[in-house]
Amino acid sequence: LMLMNNGHVRKLSAAFAARVSAIVEAQNTHHDSAKIETVYGLALSRRPTDQERRIGIAALKELESKWQGNSEKALETFCHAILNSAAFLYID
């Protein structure tokens, strides 16, 4: 719960989303698929599976709708979810 509710983690999520947006813009690809690829590459050091990509694209579309068309807030929320994923709970 600390990661979900922590103000610092929310700021990190916003900075992460801004970095993803900058990378996607520099590549001149504004597709949700490119955003998902970049998020997974930076956060998890791997590419998303086909299923993760489909779920990620659907999540971005739903989040954008919930944020009333604000794609930046949608990406920020998605990045926050990734930073709260199980991948960060355990150290191998």
C-alpha positions in Angstrom: 0.0 0.0 0.0 2.9 2.3 0.6 3.8 2.4 -3.1 0.2 3.0 -4.1 -0.4 5.9 -1.8 3.1 7.4 -1.5 3.4 11.0 -2.9 7.0 10.5 -3.9 6.1 7.4 -5.9 3.4 9.4 -7.7 6.0 12.0 -8.6 8.3 9.3 -9.8 5.4 7.9 -11.9 4.9 11.4 -13.5 8.6 11.7 -14.3 8.6 8.2 -15.7 5.6 9.0 -17.9 7.3 12.2 -19.1 10.4 10.2 -20.0 8.4 7.7 -21.9 6.5 10.4 -23.8 9.8 12.1 -24.7 11.3 8.9 -26.0 8.2 8.0 -28.1 8.1 11.6 -29.5 11.8 11.4 -30.4 11.1 8.2 -32.3 8.2 9.9 -34.0 5.8 7.1 -33.0 2.8 8.2 -31.1 1.1 4.8 -31.0 0.0 3.3 -27.7 2.0 0.2 -28.6 5.2 2.2 -28.7 4.4 3.6 -25.3 3.8 0.1 -23.8 7.1 -1.1 -25.4 9.0 1.8 -23.9 7.4 1.4 -20.4 8.3 -2.2 -20.3 11.8 -1.7 -21.6 12.6 1.0 -19.1 10.8 -0.4 -16.1 11.3 -4.1 -16.5 14.2 -4.4 -18.9 12.2 -6.6 -21.3 9.7 -6.4 -24.0 6.0 -7.0 -23.2 4.5 -10.3 -24.2 1.7 -10.1 -26.8 -0.9 -10.4 -24.0 0.8 -7.7 -21.9 0.9 -5.4 -25.0 -2.9 -6.0 -25.7 -3.8 -5.4 -22.0 -1.6 -2.4 -21.9 -3.1 -0.8 -25.0 -6.6 -1.5 -23.7 -5.7 0.0 -20.3 -4.3 3.2 -21.8 -7.5 3.6 -23.8 -9.6 3.1 -20.8 -7.5 5.3 -18.6 -7.6 8.1 -21.2 -11.4 7.8 -21.2 -11.5 8.0 -17.5 -9.2 11.1 -17.6 -11.5 12.7 -20.1 -9.1 12.5 -23.0 -5.9 13.4 -21.1 -3.4 11.0 -22.5 -0.6 12.3 -20.3 -2.5 11.5 -17.1 -3.5 8.1 -18.6 0.2 7.3 -19.2 1.1 8.5 -15.8 -1.5 6.3 -14.2 -0.3 3.3 -16.3 3.3 4.0 -15.2 2.2 4.1 -11.6 0.5 0.7 -12.0 3.7 -0.8 -13.5 5.8 0.6 -10.7 3.4 -1.1 -8.3 3.5 -4.4 -10.1 4.7 -7.7 -8.6 8.0 -7.3 -10.5 9.1 -4.9 -7.8 8.0 -6.9 -4.8 10.8 -9.5 -4.9 14.5 -9.5 -5.5 15.9 -12.5 -7.4 
